[in-house]
Amino acid sequence: MSMLEVEAINSFYGDSHVLFDISLEVAEHEVVALLGRNGAGKTTTLKTIAGVLSPRSGSIRLAGTPIHGLTSHLIARRGLQLVPEERRIFITLTVEENLRLAALNAAKPRPIEEIFDIFPRLRERRRATGGTLSGGEQQMLAIARALIRSPQLMLLDEPFEGLAPVIVEELVALCGRLAEAGSTIVIVEQDVRAALMLARRVYVLNNGHVAFEGTRDELLADPEITSRYLGIGLETEEP
């Protein structure tokens, strides 16, 4: 079953055309990575899917239901959660208060103790305010706030940015466990190797166009694509 179907969307910032006929598909329980250099259109694609930016043309379906043209909060209620690069946690609220607030208007919120089972570090910090958390803990909280709403699909925008390698390893393992448990995830990430530890299928964007679509192994076997559009050599490395 297709969880997400994006067909030929075109998005604009004012008069600037930034996405050109972007099409992609994500199956239920699949992890897909959107890769590309800075300014390639990755975050804009996530914002368009999530309703933060409305496409000028094209269609977007979530679990077979059209969602293009809906506001972002209506799309969220239908089961799509965007975890933005900025995290946007409430820094004056405690970890537990952030989670309970996120669950308030969810159709089927997950029990908070179940969230703490997934994020034991957050259980330890449940009474700490968001502003006192480390960068890794804040990212855990941002993902946990999305997860407590029992999403059909999570969009993760640069979840590993600015974090120490040991914290990235911890978050990759965490996201891997979520994927193994059946979560459907689209991840945008500059750390290509970390993204490819999670995703089995990849779209590479360049200047608002899809430059490559295929499996992780197909990407790794194509040094021209990795060099031209990602600026790195991956062909001899396993993620």
Secondary structure, DSSP 8 states (H G I E B T S, - for coil): -EEEEEEEEEEEETTEEEEEEEEEEEETT-EEEEE-STTSSHHHHHHHHHTSS--SEEEEEETTEE-TTS-HHHHHHTTEEEE-TT----TTSBHHHHHHHHHTT-SS---HHHHHHH-HHHHHTTTSBGGGS-HHHHHHHHHHHHHTT--SEEEEESTTTT--HHHHHHHHHHHHHHHHTT--EEEE-S-HHHHHHH-SEEEEEETTEEEEEEEHHHHHT-HHHIIIIISS--TT---
